[in-house]
Amino acid sequence: MTTRRFLQLDVFAPRPGTGNPLAVVLDAEGLDDAAMQAIARWTRLPETTFISAPVAPGSSYRIRMFAPQKEVPFAGHPSVGSAHAVLEAGVAAAIDGLLVQDGIAGQLPLRISENDGVRTIAIRTPRASVAEVVIADDARLQPAIAGWPLGTLPPALMDGGRRWWVVEVADEATLRALTPDWDAVAMLAEATGAMGVFAYARSDGEGYQLVVRAFVGNGRRFEDAASGAANAVLAAWLDERGALPGTDKRYTASQGREVGHDALLELSVDEHGDVWSGGQVQTVIQGTINW
């Protein structure tokens, strides 16, 4: 066994216990694929990341991400949380306000900003595209959203590495009260190669402009507490339609209350049309892991 630095974090969390949990193993050199998968299965968290020395020129560190069942090419909350861990541990320092992670999805920059001592980290997500735009009674989609009062924009299938159906619901109260038909969500996910349904509604709530819920039907059936990648493909869809909320192509989304969390995600679209997805990260546990 080797002793390695280990953290558990709360990502997209304005305070501990509100965001999406993440485990980070630093000093991951020497761990093979089977060992990383075993650790991720053991932590039983949504994802566990493994940080090692950079290989690609210009990178700050190398990252691999594992869910308990399999390796994940890219996800938002593990990326943002891992950047926080790297900074906290002194593994790498931001240059001109940026870190660059190198993983299966390639080299992706993370923007580090501080305001009144509060650090926010955002990742430039892989470019998303519109795979399909459909009517609400599309035969594949309709069983999953039957009875939902819908908003103005049509449903769309977005592809940003992972595919999500994005569906606008009429208002925040309606969205928060929804009970998904998990069998229908799973059938839709399987039929279209999607993760599931990412439902959203506009909001006049204090501190956020959108409320979102992520109903995952691909493999496990669950509601995600806070998804940086899903929020990013939604931002790309709203930008494509000229329908971004907030100001200056920046807005905040509320996610996770329905499953006992209260995450806040900050989204922005830059002058090149790239989406940045981020928020605050809280360190909950610092220690070592022997493996």
C-alpha positions as CSV (number, residue, x, y, z in Angstrom):
1,M,0.0,0.0,0.0
2,T,1.0,3.6,-0.6
3,T,-0.2,6.6,1.4
4,R,-1.7,9.3,-0.9
5,R,-3.3,12.6,-0.1
6,F,-7.0,12.5,-0.2
7,L,-9.9,15.0,0.0
8,Q,-13.7,15.0,0.0
9,L,-15.2,18.1,-1.3
10,D,-18.6,19.7,-1.8
11,V,-18.8,21.2,-5.3
12,F,-21.1,24.0,-6.5
13,A,-21.7,24.6,-2.8
14,P,-22.1,28.0,-1.1
15,R,-21.7,26.2,2.2
16,P,-20.9,22.5,3.2
17,G,-23.7,20.1,2.5
18,T,-25.4,21.9,-0.3
19,G,-23.5,20.8,-3.4
20,N,-22.4,17.6,-5.1
21,P,-19.8,15.5,-3.2
22,L,-16.5,14.5,-4.8
23,A,-13.5,12.4,-3.7
24,V,-10.1,13.4,-4.9
25,V,-6.9,11.2,-4.7
26,L,-3.8,13.2,-5.2
27,D,-0.4,11.6,-6.0
28,A,-2.2,9.0,-8.1
29,E,1.0,7.8,-9.9
30,G,1.3,4.0,-9.7
31,L,-2.5,3.3,-9.6
32,D,-3.7,1.2,-12.5
33,D,-7.2,1.3,-14.0
34,A,-8.4,-1.5,-11.8
35,A,-7.2,0.2,-8.6
36,M,-8.8,3.5,-9.5
37,Q,-12.1,1.8,-10.3
38,A,-11.9,-0.1,-7.0
39,I,-11.3,3.1,-5.1
40,A,-14.2,4.9,-6.8
41,R,-16.5,1.9,-6.0
42,W,-15.3,2.0,-2.4
43,T,-15.9,5.8,-1.9
44,R,-19.5,5.3,-3.2
45,L,-19.6,9.0,-4.2
46,P,-20.9,10.2,-7.6
47,E,-17.3,10.5,-8.9
48,T,-13.7,10.1,-7.6
49,T,-10.9,11.8,-9.4
50,F,-7.2,10.9,-9.6
51,I,-4.6,13.6,-10.0
52,S,-1.1,13.0,-11.4
53,A,1.7,15.0,-12.9
54,P,1.1,16.7,-16.2
55,V,2.2,15.0,-19.4
56,A,0.8,17.2,-22.2
57,P,2.7,20.5,-22.7
58,G,0.9,23.5,-21.1
59,S,-1.1,21.3,-18.7
60,S,-1.3,22.0,-14.9
61,Y,-2.1,18.3,-14.0
62,R,-3.4,15.1,-15.4
63,I,-6.9,14.0,-14.4
64,R,-9.0,10.8,-14.6
65,M,-12.5,10.5,-13.4
66,F,-14.4,7.4,-12.2
67,A,-17.9,6.8,-11.2
68,P,-18.5,3.7,-9.0
69,Q,-19.4,1.7,-12.2
70,K,-17.0,3.1,-14.9
71,E,-14.6,5.7,-16.0
72,V,-16.1,9.0,-17.1
73,P,-14.6,11.0,-20.0
74,F,-15.7,14.4,-18.7
75,A,-18.0,15.8,-16.1
76,G,-18.3,19.3,-14.7
77,H,-18.4,18.9,-10.9
78,P,-15.3,16.6,-10.8
79,S,-13.3,19.1,-12.9
80,V,-14.2,22.1,-10.8
81,G,-13.7,20.2,-7.5
82,S,-10.3,18.8,-8.7
83,A,-9.0,22.2,-9.6
84,H,-9.9,23.3,-6.1
85,A,-8.1,20.3,-4.6
86,V,-5.0,21.0,-6.7
87,L,-4.9,24.7,-5.6
88,E,-5.5,23.8,-1.9
89,A,-2.7,21.2,-1.9
90,G,-0.2,23.3,-3.8
91,V,0.0,20.8,-6.7
92,A,-0.2,23.6,-9.2
93,A,-0.7,27.3,-9.3
94,A,-2.9,29.3,-11.7
95,I,-1.2,31.2,-14.4
96,D,-2.9,34.4,-15.5
97,G,-6.0,33.2,-13.5
98,L,-6.1,29.8,-15.3
99,L,-5.4,26.1,-14.7
100,V,-5.4,23.6,-17.5
101,Q,-6.5,20.1,-16.8
102,D,-5.5,17.3,-19.2
103,G,-7.9,14.3,-19.4
104,I,-9.8,12.1,-21.8
105,A,-11.7,15.1,-23.1
106,G,-8.4,16.9,-23.9
107,Q,-6.9,20.0,-22.4
108,L,-9.5,22.2,-20.8
109,P,-8.9,25.5,-19.0
110,L,-10.4,26.4,-15.7
111,R,-10.8,30.1,-14.7
112,I,-10.0,31.0,-11.1
113,S,-11.5,34.1,-9.6
114,E,-11.8,35.6,-6.1
115,N,-14.2,38.2,-4.8
116,D,-14.1,39.3,-1.2
117,G,-12.1,36.2,-0.3
118,V,-14.5,33.8,-2.0
119,R,-13.0,31.6,-4.7
120,T,-15.0,30.6,-7.7
121,I,-13.8,28.1,-10.3
122,A,-15.3,27.6,-13.7
123,I,-14.4,25.2,-16.5
124,R,-14.7,25.9,-20.2
125,T,-16.8,22.9,-21.2
126,P,-16.6,20.9,-24.4
127,R,-18.5,22.6,-27.2
128,A,-22.1,21.4,-27.3
129,S,-24.3,21.1,-30.4
130,V,-28.0,20.7,-31.1
131,A,-28.7,17.1,-32.1
132,E,-32.5,17.4,-32.5
133,V,-35.3,19.9,-31.9
134,V,-38.7,18.2,-31.4
135,I,-42.3,18.9,-30.6
136,A,-43.6,18.0,-27.2
137,D,-45.6,15.1,-28.4
138,D,-42.6,13.4,-30.1
139,A,-43.3,9.7,-29.6
140,R,-40.0,9.0,-27.9
141,L,-40.2,12.0,-25.5
142,Q,-43.9,12.3,-24.7
143,P,-44.1,9.5,-22.2
144,A,-41.3,11.0,-20.1
145,I,-42.9,14.5,-19.9
146,A,-46.6,13.5,-20.0
147,G,-48.7,16.0,-18.0
148,W,-45.9,18.5,-17.6
149,P,-47.0,22.1,-18.3
150,L,-44.3,23.3,-20.6
151,G,-42.6,26.6,-21.2
152,T,-41.9,28.6,-24.4
153,L,-38.9,26.9,-26.0
154,P,-39.3,23.5,-27.7
155,P,-37.6,20.4,-26.2
156,A,-34.2,19.6,-27.7
157,L,-31.6,16.9,-27.6
158,M,-28.2,18.4,-26.9
159,D,-24.9,16.7,-27.4
160,G,-22.0,17.9,-25.3
161,G,-20.0,14.7,-24.9
162,R,-23.0,13.4,-22.9
163,R,-26.5,13.8,-24.4
164,W,-29.3,15.4,-22.5
165,W,-32.9,16.2,-23.4
166,V,-33.5,19.8,-22.3
167,V,-37.2,20.6,-21.6
168,E,-38.5,23.9,-20.4
169,V,-41.3,23.8,-17.8
170,A,-43.8,26.6,-17.3
171,D,-42.6,27.9,-13.9
172,E,-40.4,27.2,-10.9
173,A,-43.2,25.9,-8.6
174,T,-44.3,23.4,-11.2
175,L,-40.8,22.1,-11.9
176,R,-40.0,21.7,-8.2
177,A,-43.2,19.7,-7.6
178,L,-42.6,17.3,-10.5
179,T,-42.4,13.5,-9.9
180,P,-40.6,11.9,-12.8
181,D,-41.8,8.7,-14.4
182,W,-38.5,6.8,-14.1
183,D,-39.5,4.0,-16.4
184,A,-40.3,6.5,-19.2
185,V,-37.1,8.5,-18.5
186,A,-35.1,5.3,-18.7
187,M,-36.8,4.2,-22.0
188,L,-36.1,7.6,-23.5
189,A,-32.5,7.6,-22.4
190,E,-31.9,4.1,-23.9
191,A,-33.7,4.9,-27.2
192,T,-31.8,8.1,-27.9
193,G,-28.4,7.4,-26.2
194,A,-29.1,10.2,-23.7
195,M,-28.4,10.6,-20.0
196,G,-32.1,11.5,-19.4
197,V,-34.1,14.7,-19.1
198,F,-32.7,18.0,-17.9
199,A,-35.8,20.1,-17.0
200,Y,-35.6,23.8,-16.4
201,A,-37.7,26.8,-15.6
202,R,-37.1,30.5,-15.3
203,S,-37.2,32.0,-11.9
204,D,-37.6,35.3,-10.0
205,G,-35.9,33.7,-7.0
206,E,-33.4,35.7,-5.1
207,G,-29.9,34.8,-6.2
208,Y,-30.7,32.7,-9.2
209,Q,-32.4,33.1,-12.6
210,L,-33.0,29.4,-13.5
211,V,-34.0,26.3,-11.5
212,V,-33.0,23.0,-13.0
213,R,-33.6,19.3,-12.3
214,A,-31.6,16.4,-13.8
215,F,-33.5,13.1,-14.2
216,V,-30.9,10.5,-15.1
217,G,-32.2,7.3,-16.7
218,N,-29.0,6.0,-18.2
219,G,-28.0,2.9,-16.1
220,R,-28.9,4.0,-12.6
221,R,-32.0,6.0,-12.2
222,F,-31.5,9.0,-9.9
223,E,-31.8,12.8,-9.7
224,D,-28.4,14.5,-9.9
225,A,-27.7,17.0,-7.1
226,A,-25.7,19.4,-9.3
227,S,-24.4,18.8,-12.8
228,G,-21.9,21.2,-14.4
229,A,-22.0,19.4,-17.7
230,A,-25.8,19.3,-18.0
231,N,-26.1,22.9,-17.1
232,A,-23.5,23.7,-19.7
233,V,-25.4,22.0,-22.6
234,L,-28.5,23.9,-21.4
235,A,-26.6,27.2,-21.5
236,A,-25.5,26.4,-25.1
237,W,-29.1,25.7,-26.1
238,L,-30.4,28.9,-24.5
239,D,-27.6,30.9,-26.2
240,E,-28.4,29.3,-29.5
241,R,-32.0,30.5,-29.1
242,G,-31.0,33.9,-27.9
243,A,-32.8,33.1,-24.6
244,L,-30.2,33.3,-21.9
245,P,-31.4,34.7,-18.6
246,G,-29.4,37.1,-16.4
247,T,-27.2,39.8,-17.8
248,D,-24.1,39.9,-20.0
249,K,-24.6,36.2,-20.9
250,R,-24.1,35.3,-17.2
251,Y,-26.6,33.7,-14.9
252,T,-27.0,31.5,-11.8
253,A,-28.9,28.2,-11.7
254,S,-30.4,26.5,-8.6
255,Q,-30.3,22.7,-8.4
256,G,-30.7,19.9,-5.9
257,R,-33.3,21.1,-3.4
258,E,-35.6,18.3,-4.3
259,V,-33.0,15.7,-3.2
260,G,-31.8,17.5,-0.1
261,H,-29.1,19.8,-1.5
262,D,-29.1,23.5,-2.5
263,A,-26.4,24.0,-5.1
264,L,-25.7,27.1,-7.0
265,L,-24.0,27.0,-10.4
266,E,-22.7,30.0,-12.3
267,L,-22.9,29.8,-16.1
268,S,-21.5,32.2,-18.7
269,V,-21.0,32.3,-22.4
270,D,-17.9,34.0,-23.7
271,E,-17.3,36.0,-26.9
272,H,-16.3,32.8,-28.7
273,G,-19.6,31.1,-27.8
274,D,-17.9,28.8,-25.3
275,V,-19.8,27.9,-22.1
276,W,-18.1,28.2,-18.7
277,S,-19.7,26.2,-15.8
278,G,-18.6,26.8,-12.2
279,G,-19.2,27.8,-8.7
280,Q,-17.8,27.6,-5.2
281,V,-16.2,24.5,-3.6
282,Q,-16.0,23.6,0.0
283,T,-13.3,21.3,1.5
284,V,-15.0,18.9,3.9
285,I,-12.4,16.2,4.6
286,Q,-8.6,16.4,4.3
287,G,-6.4,13.4,5.0
288,T,-4.7,10.4,3.3
289,I,-5.8,7.1,1.7
290,N,-3.7,3.9,1.9
291,W,-4.1,1.9,-1.3
